[in-house]
């Protein structure tokens, strides 16, 4: 509230009272002034001093009220105007030092009936304060003594108590509780009826829509439901509210800010001031939850919030939080005094940033009034009235629904169900569905044998010629046993030959499976494997692609004489409407293309439906351009037009690719009908296809992608061409909805075609209300059979139809978000990540799956950027670790503990190769055990040598292990990490961790901080003797420099036996066992069983051998042990460590010793990090069609994540489409409109 006031948005709280009885105005004014003097909060203003974020409460010594008598008699309709005047007057007075803080306006209706308007600053008064203030005025008016009412608790006392309480330990815990609640809360997306943008004036306006008044019987019924669950009616109403919000928003978690009066303590019950607040409570709306469980959970959460409300404080983020709220309140009862009685008729307080509030008010008569408070500019009244009706339907369903899932509670009443399910789906048409498309074509041949049927390039065929040639090929195919339900793959160039081939397959009774010759070989192989064709129809130049197939390959050019010798009569075939007509392959989310199976009855229905709904009036022979690929379903709706005597004009590949050539082709051939995607349509518009002097087709079918608002309005203005927006998934036989652009002011999918039914359902297949977004389900004749040889995916998308009357009917789940709007369907986007680019349906997951197959890719994401596919990939092995990186001399950026010891370890391991002496070597497939791995420097070194190897790394101390984890991700080989140490038996022991010298951390029973200091001093003395002036300087300050370096922390760590790990991991050999465990090295070796020693080929370890204590003689002891196990052993001491207990020991089995290795300086690690974009692109092109190959590849170290752990695609970086794209921009010629769009 203070933040609002600082920004000039001074808001008021107001109430309107009706007083009945003789009212003495002077007496009333005196009563007002006495009450204001009695309560300090009514004399309080808030002042901001320089440098202070929060205001001071300044209490005026005198009352600052204004008492006004409205002139003349007033009826109730004038009250709204008086309230506005009072509010404006109070706001104007606030700018002055001695401005008014409280206003009272009296308006007479009659001598014994008066309105009283109370206006106060909202920072000092909430709803309950207005009620108490009004009561206090009446009591003072009637002369009740202060002894009778008692001394009030002042708001400033409460403020001081609250400040102390919030700064206490309990207060800190309470603030943390609410901090967690706020952090976990979610804002609801835009709801039905809500505007996309909000006027800045919305904070100053509000209105309310009355949902309904629940009568006494309804209230009793709902109370009985609440009683049965041991809760109250307010909890029941709150539960209903969040269920409704969840259902209409599609969110499984809903946060509602629930109103509380803030007067939990008895001392505050009669205190005036701003106490109320809206507490954020998040509700789980998962589909499986029963109403009974939801009610219990709501009651529990409300109890917790009520108990913790004192610890809640207003947050600046509340101002514009756009929250949705719930308020339960009891309307103030009528107050009756000795001379007067009054009742409150209105109470208005600010919304505090609440965008929508459900207000449930218990009235005196036992009724419950339900209303919605909302911002006028933000909401449409129609949308909120629909919302209120949905809430009414939900409340009516609660009795007898206690054991019902909340996802199954109805939101739609009977009349709306009728409109959605019956009226909108009244599409029944008596089409002859048992007649197949080849039958329809042959009937047309008899009607117009000499009419033009096909033009492809320079070749023209009449219906009779096309029928004869396709019949000859059909007979040839039947001789090869092609019959009903048998797939025949067709792989031919775009030509008359291709149309003849497709028609011949269906005439023979077979099922055509179309593959374009330009497809990658691996995709063709996948389609072959899935469809299992009996025959492949192609040409000789493509035959080698099918050399490994078991299918018979028919090369029509090689077999042309045999085909020409066949009969030209219509072939006999045993074919019905329920047999398959074709299988077309679409992109698949699993990474494999899916073959959609469509039956003849569906194809026949499409032919009749388009004739009736789209081609109405086009009975004469039309020139129909076929622009789509024959491997996509968009081609089918044009192909079948030959059944009605229309001529098919096959647009060549060259014309299809370029908009100007396509425009010239359409104009030159005077096409009557064309199909296109919105993307191509925009290019045609830019080229002037419908410009002055040009003649476009009379009918354009636009589909495959969503039209934009600007597209729609542009098409509406074009004269001479009728545009029809057609929609439909491949799985439902091309088109299921159509809308003539001229029939709708807004972009629309329209209504279903004949014999098609559509439903808008939620994620539980429950109908959603009108205007609410849901998923589109399609039923009726157009629904395909399913996916070829993909039973699981078929069952997932093709579901039993619970609404239809046809036995065995199914619905197809489209994955498209739609809603009913003005009696038609509107498209809102995808539920999943399927997209359409240039009309091609693409499952982004399929591209991601192919990218992830590339050896160097750990994770991949694909998105659409300006109608282009962009791939984002994370390398399997990163060059840079998480956290604050430290760059090593070899270029690696690692996570580490501190610079000094990291530099020391690097010199030892990478430069001096201290672990690779005396013939120790690592073959490329070596198995390495790094015991005492610390931050993983030796693990990184080993990974650089063992490019095909495996590393097991052990580190028991938590903070060090975290950096080991980060660094292990840089390794190009398999690394398995163990957050534990090794010893002679399994146990948990304390470890002493030195944060500033982590490599000297150890088991606590071996820790010796003073000894570690002496080791460092000895190192410096030896270095000084070698002539190092730096060592001299450091040695002189050693005590001061090392002070605090060995302040240890205690960590509990787990120890296991090495042999147990060998058994558990099934390790057959250990090529190198490296041990550096600070005096516990003998314990590690004692954990090796006799039978496992032979598996260990080499050992290198740091050994502690002191002059006294438990490590004395340790080098000799270990040397003897290893010699007994068949090792040749060397021990040495670095000359800088002479005089200390540190030795290095090397052990190699006879015959395993090699010359020292010199390779390995981080180059393999760096190479493994890089992704060769050219190779990656080639990898994708080998597996996917060109239209699915990303135009850009962006390498990122990590995918940005949302709070829910999903990839945050909004935060992925913008791609660079080409290095030359920005260079040379200056001086470049101006682009044409087509070039700009491209």
N, C-alpha and C positions, 0 to 999 in steps of 0.2 A: 504494500500500500504506500509506503514511503517512497519507493522508487517511482510509482505512478505520480505521486504529488510533485516530486522533483522535476518530472517531465511536463508539468503543467496540467496533468490530468486529475485535478482535484475532484474527487467523487463524493457523493453524499448518500446517506441512508435516510429513507423516508418511510413514514407510515401514515395512514389515514384512519382516524377514529370517528365513529358516530356517537355523539353524546345525546342522550334523551333525558329530558327534564329541564327545569328552568336553570339557565346558565348565567351566572354573574361574571361578566367578563373581567372586571377589575380584580375580583377575587381569584379568577383563573390565572391572570397575569402574575399576581403576587405568588400564587402557588408555584408557577413555573420558575420564578426567580429564586424562591427558597430552595427548590429541589436542585437547581443548578449550583447554588452555593453549598449545598450539602454534599454534592458529588464532585470531587476535584476533576475527574476525567472530563466533565462537561465544560470545564474552564481551561482545558489543556490544549495547547498548540505545540507543534513540533518544529524545532528550529535546528537548522544545520549550521555548524561552525566550520571555518576553514580547516581542511585536513581531516575532517571526521566523515566516515562513511555512514554512520548511523546518527539519527537525530537525538537531540535532547528534548525531554518532556518539560515544557515550561508551563507552570500553573499560574494563571492570572489570579490576582487578589480579588478581583470583582467579577461579577457575572457579566458575560458579554452576549446578551440575548436580544432578540428583537421580536416583539409581539405585534401581530398585524391583524386587523379586522377587515375582512373582505367586504367591499361595499355591496349593499343590496342583498336580496335573497339569492341563494345559489341552489341550482339543482345538481344532481349527481353527475350530469354530463360535463359540467364545468370544472370538476375536480382535477382532471388531467391537466388542464391549462394552469390551474392554480399551483399544482405540484411543480410544473416546469418553471413557473415564475419564482417560487420559493427556492428552488435549486439554483437558479441563475443568480438570485440575490445573495445567497450564501457564498457562492463561488466568487462573486464580485467583492464581497467584504473580506475575503481571506487575504487579499493583497495588501491590506492596511495593517498597521501595527496593532491597532485596537479594534480590528474587524470583528464582525459577529461570528460566534461559534455555534449558536443554537437559534433556530427560528421556529416560531409557532404562529400558525395562521388559523383564524377562526372564521368559518363561513356559515352563515345562518341559512337553514332550509325553512324553518318555521320558528316560532317562539320557543318551542320545547324540543327542537331537533337541530343540532349543529354538527358540522364537520370540523374536525380538528386535524390540521396537517402539521406533523412534526418533522423537521429537517435538521439533521446534524451531520457533521463531518464523518465520513465513513471510517476514518482512522480511530475514532473513539467509540463507535457504536456498531454492534452487530444486531441480528434479528432479536435476540433475547434481550439486549439492552433496550431496544425500542419498546418491547413489551413491559420491561421493568420500569422504564422511564415514564411510560404512560400511566402505569399503576401508581407510581410515586406521586405524579401530578394529582391524580384523583384523591389519594390519601391526604396529601397536603391541602388540597382544596377543602376537604371535609374536616381538617383540623386535627388529624391524628398526631399525637405527640411523638417526639423522638424516643421517649422512654418506651412507647408502645412498639415502635419499629426497630429500635436499637441503632447503635452506631454502625455505619456501613464500612465494609472493607474497601479501601481505596485502591484504584487501579495501579497507582504508582507503587504501592506496597507489594502488589502482585508482581509487578515488573522486576522489582529488586529481588524478590524471592525466586522468580524464575531465572534471573541472571545467575544467582548463586547456585541454584540447583543444576543448571546446565553446565556450569564450570566444575561441578563436583565429579567424583568418580562415577557415581550412578548416572550423572548427566552425560558424561562422555560415552558410557555404554549405550545410553538411550539415543544419543546423536548418531553413534555408529549404526545402531539398528535402523534408524530412518535413512541414514546415508545408503545403507544396503538396499532398502526398499526403493529409494529414488533411483539408484543405479540400475536396479533390475526392472524398472518400470518401462513400459513401451507406449509410445504414442500411436493411436489408431490411425490408419490411413484415411484418406478422404472417403466419407461415407455417402451412400446414395442421397441425393438431394442437396449435397453440400457443394458450394462453389469452388472452383479451382483456385481462384485468387480472392483475397479478402480486402475489402476497403479499409483504409486506416481509421475510418469513422466507426468501425464496428464496436470499439470499446465504449463508445458513448451511447450506443443504442441497445435496447433489448426489447423483446416481445415474448409472448408466451402463447402456446397452443394448448388448449385443454384436450387432453387425450379422452378422458371420460371420467365420470364420477361413478365409483363402484358403489352400488346400493348395499343396503344392510345385509341382504341375503348373500350377495357375492362376497362381501367382506367376511361373513361368517364361514363361507365355504373355504376361502383361502386361509382363514385363521385355523380351520380344522386341519388343513394340509400341514401348516406350520406346527401346530400342536402335536400332530402325529410324529413329527421329527424332533420334537423337543426344542423348537425354536420359535421365533416371532414373525409376525407378518412383514415387518420391515426387512428382515433377512430374506424372506421369500421374494419380496419385490426387488431387492438388490440382486439376488441370484438371477431372477428373470431378466433384469436389465443387462447383466454381463453376458448371459446366454444369447440374448438378441444381438448385442454388439458383436459378439464372436461370430455368430452365424452370418450376419450381413457384411462383415468385413473380411471373413475368411481367416481371421487370426486365431491361433490356438491358445494364445495368452493375451489377456485383456487387463489393462490397468485402469481402474476407476478411482477417482478421488472422492472419497466418501466424507460427507459433512459430519462434523462433530461440534458440539457447542462449546467445548473447551472448559466446561465447568464441572469437571469430575469431582473436585474436592467440595465438601459441604460448605466451607467458608466462602466459596465463590458463587453459590447458588443465586444470591441476590445482588451480586456485584455488577456495576455498570462498567462497560469497556469493550474492547475488541478482543474476544476470546475465541470465537469460532474459527475453524480451519478445515480445509479439505485434505484428508490424509490419503496418500497413495496406497492402494491395496491391489495387488496383482492376483488374478484368478486363473487357474488352470482350466482351460476349456477343451481338453482333449476329448476326442470323439467317444471314447469308451466309458466316460464317467456317467454314473447314474444320477438322477435328480436327487435321490436321498443323500448320496455322497456329496454332491455339490452343495446342498443346503447345510450339511454338517460342517463342511470346510469353510463356507462363508461365515457361519456363526463363529467358528473358532478364530478365523482371521479378524473378524470385527471385534471380538473380545480382546485379542492381543492389541489391536490398534487403539481401542478405547483405553486399555491399561497403560499404553505407552504414549498417549497423546500429549502428556505434559512435556515430553522431551522433544516434541516436534517444534521447529521454528520456521518461520517463513523464509523462503529461499528466493533470491532474485530471479531464478529461472521460472518461478511460478507465473511471472507476469505474462509472458507470451508462450506459455507452455502448450496452449491449444489442447487442454485436457478435457476429458469427458467426465462428468461428475454425477453423483447421486446424493439427494438430500431427503431425509425423512424428518418430518416435523409434525408437531401437533399444533393446530391453529389455536391461538389464545382464546380462552373462554371469555364469555361476557363478564365484565366486572360490574358488580352492583354495590353502590354505596347508599348512604342514607338519603341523599337528595338526587343523585345522578346515577345513571348506569351507562356504560359504553361498551362498544365492541370494535375490534379492529377489522377493517374491511380490506386494507391493502398494506403490503409491506414490501419495500423495494430496497435491495442492497446491491452493491457492485458484484460483478461476476468474477473479478480477480483473474482474468485470463481464461475462464472456463468457456469452452466453445459450445458445449451442450450439456444441460443438466436435466436429469429426470427428477422431478420434485413430487414426492408423495406426501400428501397432507391428510392427517387424521382430523376429521371435522367433529363437532360436538354431537351431531346426530348419529354417530356411528358409521358415517360414510367416509370413504377415502377418495380424495380428489387427486387425480394424476395429471400432471402437466409437464410440458417441455419448455424450458427457458433456453433461448437461443439468440444469436446475433442476427438481426434482420438482413444485413448485406451478405451474410455468409450462407444462409439457408433459403431454399425455396419452400414456401408454405405447403405446396403440394407434396414435396418430398417428406416433410415432417408429418404431414397428415397420414401418409402411407406408413411411416415409421410407427406412429401411434396406433394405427390399425393392426400392424404386425404384433405389437406388444399386447394388444387386446386379445388377439388370437392365441398368443402364447399363454397368457394368464388363464384363458378359458380352458386350456388343455391340461392345466396342472393337476386338478383333482383326478385321482385314479392313474396318475402317471409317475408315481414315486419310483417305480422300478424301471422306468424308461430312461434310455440314454438321452443326455441333453442334446445330442446331435440329431435325435429323431423327433424332438418335440416340434409340432407344426407351427409355421409362421404365416401360412396362407389359408384364407377362408375358402368356403365352397365356391363362391361366385368367381373368385380369382382363379381357383383351380380349373373351373370350367373354361374360363377364358384362355388359360394357358394350354390346357391339355385337350380340350374338345374343339373350341371355336378356332383356335390358331392352327389346329391340325386337321381341319376338315378338308382333306386333300384327296379323298378316295376317288379314283378314276378307274373305269372299266377297261383298261388296256389289255390286249391279248398277250399275257405274259408268257404263255407257252410257245408263242411264235418267236423263233430266234431271229437274230439280225440277218444272217445269210438268207433266211426265208423272205424277210422284208425286202432285201436287195433284189432277190430273184423276181419277186412280184413287180418291183419297179422296172426291171429290165423288160418285162412283158408289156408294161404300159408305154414306155418311151425308149424302145431299143436303139433308135438312131440319135437320141439326144446326147449331148456332150456329158460325160461322166467324170473324166479325169484329165487334167493337164499337168504334166511334170516336165519342166524344161521345155524342149521343143516337141515333146511327144504328147499327142492328143488321142484320147480313146473315147468312143461312144460307149453307152451302157452295154450294148451287145458284145463289142470287142473286149471290154474289160471282163465281162462275164465269161466269154469263151476262154480267154487266156488264164483266168483264175481257176476255171473248171479243169483245164488240162493239168495244171500243176496240182490241183486237189486230187485228181485221180492218181497222179504219180505218187503223191504222199500216201494215199490209201493203200497203194500196193506195198508201201513200206510200213504197213500196219498202223498207220495213224488213224485214231478213232477218238471217241468221246473220252474226255478227262486226260488225254495224253498231251503233255507239254511238247511243243516244237519251238526250239530256239530259232529266231530269225535275226541274222546279222548281215544286213545289206545297207548299201549307201542310200541316201535320200533320193528316191527315183520312182518312176512308175513301177519298176520291178519290185520295189519294197511294198507298195500298196497291193500289187497283185499277190505277193507272197503272204501278207497278212490275211487278205480275203480268202486265199486258197486254204490256209491252215484251218480257218473257221468252217469253210465249205466242206473240208474233209472230215470235220467233226472234232478237230484237235483244238488245243489251247495255245495261242501264240504267246511267246516270251521274247520280247523285243530287247535287243542289245545293239547299241550303236558301235560301229567299227572303231571309233576313236577311244573307246573305253580302255583303261589300263588292263593289262593282261591279268593282274591279280584279282581285279574286280570281276572280270569275265569268269575267272576260275571259281570265284565264290558263288556267282549266280548259277554256273553249271552244277556245282556241288549241291546247291540247295534245290534247284528245280528238277534236276535229273531228267533232262529231255530224252525222248526216244530218237528224235531226228533233229539235226541242226541244218537249217537252210541258210546258205551263204554263197560266196563266190570263191573261186580258186585262190585268189590272192590272200584270202583270210583263213584258208583251211588249216594252215600250220598252227593257228591258235588253239585248235581243237584236236591236235594230234593225240593227246593223252586221254581224250574222252571216249567213253564206251558207246556213245551215241553214234548213229550213222550220219555221216556228213554228206549232205547233198549240195553240190556246187552247181547252181542253176545254169551257169555259163557252160560248164563241161557237159551237163546233161540236157542241154537245150533241145537236141534232136529227139531224145527219148520223150521229153516233156511234150514237144510239139506233136508227137505221134499219138498222144492220148486223146480220148474223146472230149469234145467241147460241150457235151450235155451236162446239165446240172447233176452232180454226184448224189447218190443216195447216202443218207447218213442217219444214224440213230441218235438224235439229239433232242433234248428237251430244255425247257427254261431253267431247270435246276442244274444243268451241266455248265462247266466252266467255259468262259469265252476267252479270257486272257489272264496272264500274270504279269504285272508290272512291278518293277523293283524301285523302292524308295529308300531314302537314307534311314539308317537304323541307329537308335540310341545305344545299342550294345556294341557298336563298332562294325556290325555286319549289315549289309543291305537286306531289307525285308521284301519278300515277294507277296504282293497283294493279289488275292484271287477273287475275280469278279465273274459272276454267273450270267448266262444269256438273258435271264428274266430281268436282271438289273439293267443290262444294256438296252434291252427292248423298252423298258420303262423310261430310260433316259431319252431315247429317241422320241417317244410319244410326248414326254413331259416338256422337252425343249420346243417341240413343234407347237405345243399348246400354250406354253407360258412365255417363250422368248421369240419364236419365229411366227407368232400369230399374224395372219395376213400375208405371209410370204409363201403362198401356194405355188406360184410359178417357179420355174427353174432358176435358182440363184447361183451366182458365182461365189463359192465359199472358199476363202483363203485358209489354208492349213499352215499356220506359222509355228506351232509348237513342235518340240521333238517328239517323234513317234514312240520313244521310250518312256514318255510321260503321259499322264492321263489327260492333260489338256488337249492332246491330239484326238482323243476318242470322240469328244463332242462334235468335232468337225467331220471326222471320218464317217460317222453314222448318218450324216445328212444326205449321203447318196441314196439312202433308203427312201427319201422323199423326192427324188428326182433332181436334187441340186448337184451342180458340178463342183468337184473338188479341185482346187488349184493349189498344188503342193509348192509352197515357197521354198526356193533353193537355199542351200546352206549359206551361200554368198549373200543373198538378199536378206536372209534372217539376221545376219551378223551386223549389218550397217543400216542405221535408220533411214538415210537418204535413199539407198538402194531399195529398201523395203517400201518406202513411200512411192518411189518411181514405179516399182512393180505393181503396187496396188492401183495406182492411177492408170498406168498403161494397160493393165488387164481389166480395168473397170470392175474391180471386185465389189460385190454387193455386201459381203459379210467378211469380217476378219476377227480373229481372236488375238489378244495381246495381254501382256502384263502391264501394270501401272508404270514400271520402270521404262519399258520400251515406249509406252504411250507418251510419256513426257518427252522422250527424244523425238517422236514423230511430230508432236506439237511444236517443238522447237524448230523442226525442219519445215514447218509450214504446211503440213498435210491438210489442215482445215483452214488455211489462210485464204486471202482474197484470190479468186480465180482458180482455186483447186477444188477438186471433187473428191471427198472422202467416201468410204463405204457408207451405205445407208444403215448398216447395223454393225456395232462393235461390241463384242463380248470381252469384258475386262475381268480378269481374275488372276489367281495365283499369288497375289500379294494384297495388302490392305491399301485402299485408296485414302489419301489424306483429305482434309477439309478443303484445302485449296484446289486439289485435283477435282473434287466433286463440283465445286462452284464453277470452275473453268469449263467442265464438260456440260454443265447445265446451260451455258451461254452459247454453245456451238449449235448452229443451225444445220439442218439437212442430214444429220446422223443421229441415230438413237443409240445411246450407250446403255448397256445393261451390265450391272455389277453381278457377277456370278461367283458363288462360293461353294466349295465342297472339298472334302479330303479324298484322296485316292481310294481309301477304304470304303467310300460310299458312292462309288461310280461317278466320279468327276464332279457333278454339281448337285447340290441339295437345296440351295436357296438362290433366289434371284430378286433383283430390285432394279427397275428402270430408273435411271438417274433423274429423269425429269419428274418422277412421281414423289420425290422426297427432297425437302430442303436441306437435310443433313445426310452425311455418309451413313448408309444403311446396307445391311445384308438382305433386308427384305423378308419374304415369307417363303415357306417350303414349297417345292415343286410338287406336282401331283404324285400321290402315293408315298410321300415322304412325311415323316413326323419328326418334330424337333422338341427337345425339352431342355430347360435351363435348370440345372441341379447343383447342389452343393457337394462337398467332398464325400458326403454320405448318401448321395443319390436322393436327397430330399429336395423337393421343389423350393426354389428361392422366390421371394416376393417380386412383384413387378418393379423394375428399376434397380434391383440388386444384382450385382455381378455374380455369375456362376459359370459352370462349365457346360458347354454345349454337347448334348447327347443326341444322336441321330438314330431314328428307327425307320422301319418301312422297307419297301422293296429294294431301295438302293444300297442297303447295307451288304457289304461283301461277305464272302465265306470265311475269310480270315487270312492268316499269313501262311505261306507255303512251308510245310514241314517245321512250323514253329508253334507247337501247341501251347507252350507257356506264354508266349507273347500274345497269341490269339486270345487266350483266356483272360489276359490282363486288360485287353482293349475292347473285346467283343463280349458284352455281358448280357445275361438274360434280361428280357424286357419286362419289368414289373408293371408297366402301364398299358401295354398293348393287349389286344384281344386275340391275336394270332398265336396259336400253339407253337412253341419253339421259337417265337420271335426274339430278336436280339437288338440291343442298342450298341452303337459304336461310340466310344468315349473319345471325343475329338482332341481334347487338350486345349481347346480354344476358350478364352474368357469372353462371354457375351452378356447382354442383358436386354430385356424387353424395354423398348422405348417408343412411345407413340404407336403402339400396335405392331412394331417391326423389331427385328433383331439388330443390335449394334455390336460391332466387333471391338473388343477392348485389348486384345493381345493374347499371348500364349500363357497357359498354365505352366508349361515346361519350357525347355530351351530350344524348341524347334523354330526355325526361321525360314523365310523364303527370300532368296536372292535371285533376281531376274526371273521369277516364276518357279525356280527350282526349289523343291522342299528339301531342307537340309536339317538333319539332327546334329547339332554341334557336338554332342557326345561321340558321334561316330568319328569325327575329325580328331577329337581329343584322344580317342582310343588309339588311332593310328599314330598320332604324335608320340604317345606314351610308349609305343612299341620300339621307338628309336633308342638305341643303347644308352645314349647320354642324357636322356630326358627322365627326370624324376616325377615331374608333375606338369600337366598341360591344361590350358584353358583357351577357349576360342570364343570370340565375341564379334559382333557386327559393328563396324565403325564406318559411318557414312556409306552404308550399303556395300561395304567391303569386309571380307573375312580377315580377321587379324588373329594370329596365334601368339600366345604367351607361354613360354616354357621355362621351367626351373631345372637347371642342370642337376644330375644325380649327385655330383660332387662339387661343392662350392669352393671358390677360392678364398672366401671370406667367412669367418665364423660370426655367429650372432654376438650381440653385445658390443662393447667398445673394443674395436679391433686393434691389434698390435702387428705392425708389418715386420716380418723377418727379413734378413738380407736376401733370401731367395725369392722374395716377392709374396710369400704366403702371408695372409692376414689372419691371425689367430686370436682366440680368447686366452687371457693369461691372468696370473695373480699379481705379478709385479715385474717391472722392467729388468731389474738387476739379475734376478735368478733366471728369467727367460733368456737373456743374452748369454748367461753362463751355460745354460743347458744347450743352447743352440751351438755354441762353440764346441762344447764337449761332444755332442751327438752328430751334428751335421758337418762341422769343419774338421775336428780332430778325429772323428769316427772312433771314439773311445771304445765302443762296444763291438767293433769289427776288426780287432787285432788278432794276431796269432792264428790266422787261418779261419777265423769265424766268417761265414759268408751266408748269404740269403739267396736261394734260388727263386725264380719268378713265381712259383706256386707254393712258396714256403708257408708253413703253419707256425705262427709266432705267439708265444705267451708273454705278455708284458705285465709282470707282477710288480706293483708299485708304480703304476703308470703316471702318476702325478697328472699334469695337464695334457699329457699325450704326446710329448715331443718325440719319444722313441717310436710310438705308434705311427706318427706321421712319417718318420724316417723309414721305418719298415715298409709302410705302404708305398713309398716311393720306389722301393726295390722289388717288392713282391707284387707285381702288377696283376697276378692271377691268384694271389694267396689269400690267407684268412688270418685275422689277428684277434686274439682274445686279450682284453685289457682289464686290469683289476685296480680299483682305487676305492678305499673304504670311507674316505672323509668327504662329507657332503659338498662343501663349497668347491673343493678341488675337482670332485667328480663332475660337477655342473660344467666346468670348463672343458673337461675331458670329453663330455658329451658333445659340446659345440664343435670342438676340434675334430672329433671322429667323423663328423659329417663332411669334412673336407677330403676324406680318404676315398680313392677310387676302388678300393678292395673292400671285401666284407669285413667289418669290424663288429665284434660282439663285446659289449661292455658289461662289467659286473661291478655293482656298487658295494664291493666287499673286498676283504683281504684274504690271504691264504696262510694257513698255519697247520700244526700237527693234528688238530681236532677242531670240530665245529663248535663255535661259541660266540658270544657277544662280549666285547671288551671295550673299555674307554680308550680313546685316542686323544693325544695332545696335538692340537692343530695350531701352527704358527702362521697366522695370516701373512706376515711380512717375510717369512722364510719357509714357504710351504714345503719345499723339497726336504726339509729336515723334520717335518712332522712325523710322528710315529705312534706306536702303541704306548700308552701312558707308562706302563711298567718298564719300558725301555727309554723313555724320554730323559734327556740330560741337557737342560738348557745351558748350564755353565760349560759343560763339555763342548757344546756346539759353538759357543763363543770362543773357546780355546782353539777349536779347529780353524775358525776363520782367522784368528790372530796368527796361528802357525802358518797358514797359507800366505798371509801378508808378509810375515818375516822371511819366508823362503823367497817370495817374490822380490823383497827388498834386497836380499843377498844377491839376487840375480841382476841387480842394478836398476830396479824400477823406482823412480822417484815418486810416482803416484802411490806406490805401496807405502813408501816412507811417510808421505803426507797422511794417508789413511790410517796408518798404524799409530801415528801420534794422536789421532782423534778417535781411536777405535772404541774406547769405552763409551764416549758420548754418542758416537754414531750407532753403536750396537745396543744402546740403552732402549729398551722397549721392543727390540726386534724379536725377542723370544718370549713375549707375553702370550701365553698359550690359552686356547679355548678347548674345552672338553667336548668331544663328540663320541657318541656311542657308535661302534662299528661292528659289523658281522664278519666273522672269519669262517672259512671252510677249508677242507682238505683238497689239495690239488688232484689227488686220485679220484675223488668224488666228482669233480668237474670233468675230468677225462671220461669217466663212465657216462655221466649225464649227457655230455655233448657228443659222445661216440667219437672221440678223437683218436685216430689211428696212429698218428705220429706228431711229434713236436720238433720242428726243425731248429728252433731256437727258443730256449727258456731264458728270459732276461729277468733278473731279480734285483730290485733296489728298494729295500724295506726297512732301512734304519735299524740295524741290530737284530732284526727278526728273521734273517735269512736262513738260519739253521732250522727254525720252526717250519719254514716253507718246505725244505727238503725232507723233513720228518713226516710230512703229509703225503709222501709218495710211496705207494705200495711197491713191493719188490717186482711184481709182474709188469709194472708200468715203466720201470726205468729204461727198458730196452727201446721204448717208443721215443725217448728223448735223445736227439742226435747231438745237440750243442747247448752249452750253458754259458752265460756271461752274467756275472753278478758283482755287486758291491758287497765287500765283506768287511765287517768291523772286527779288528783284532787289537785290543788294548793291552797296555802293560799290566793291567789288573782288572778284576771284576769278571763277570760271567762271559765276556767275549775274549778273554785272554786265550791265545792259542787257537783261535777260530779258523785262521787260514789253514793251518796244518790239519785240523780236524776235518774240514770240508774237503781238502785235497785228498786225504786218505779215503774218505767216503766215495768220492767221485772216481778215484783210481780203481777202487774195488768194483765199481759199476762199469768199468771198461773205458773210462775216459783218459785221455792225455790232458794234463792240467798245467796251466801256467798262472802265476800270480805276479802282480807288479804293483808298484805304488808310484803315483805321479810325483815328480820331484817337488812340486809345489805343496804336496800334502805330506811330505816326509816329516816324521815326528808326530803324526796324528795316527788315529786308529783306522784310517780309510785305505782299503786295498781293492784292486780289481782282480777278479779271478775269471779265467777262461778255460773251458773244458770242451774237448772235441773228441768224438769217437774215431778210432783208427780208420783211415780211408776217407773220412769226411772233410779233412782239412783242405782248404783251397788258398790260392793267392788272395791277397786282400782285394776287396772290391773298391772300385773308385767311382762307380756310377751312383746316381741318386743325389740330386740337390734340389729337389722340389719340382723338377721339370715334368715328371709324370703326373704329379698332383695338379700342376697348372694345366697340362694338356687334357687331363680328365675333366677339368672344369669347363673347358670350352665346348661349345656346340657349333659345329660347322653348318652354317645356315644353308649353304648350297646342297650339302649332303642331306640335310633334313628335308629340304624341299623336294629333292629327288626321291627320297624315301616316301613322301606323301604322294607324289605324282605317280609312283609305281602302283599305288593301292587305291587311289580315288580319282574320280573324273575331274576334269579341269575346273569345273564350276565349284568344286569343293576344296580346291587348293587355296590356302590363305595367301593373300597378296603381300603380307608382311609377317615377319617372325620377330618377336621381341623377347629377349632373354632377360629374365628377372631373377634376383637371388631368392626371393620368397614371394608367394602370392599374398597380397593383403587380405586380411580376414575381417568379417563382420563380428559383432559381439556374440553372435550365435556360432561362430567358428566356420562359417561358409566363406567361399571366395567372394571378396568385395570387388565386383567387376567395375564399379564406379571409380575405384581408386587405382586401377591399372593405368600405367602411363600411356600417353598418346603415342601412336606408332609414327615412325618416319617411313613413308612409302617409297622413298628412293633418295639416294644421296644427291642426285642431280635435280631433285624437285625444287629445292630452295635456291641452289646455286644458279646464278645467271637469271634470276627472276627479273632483274631490271633490264630493260631493253627488249624483253620478250614481246612478241606481237600479241595483240589482244585476242583472247580466245573467242571462238564462236560459242553460241549458246549450247550446242551439242557437246563441244569440248569441255565446257564448264561442268555440264551434268556428268559426263564421263569421268 
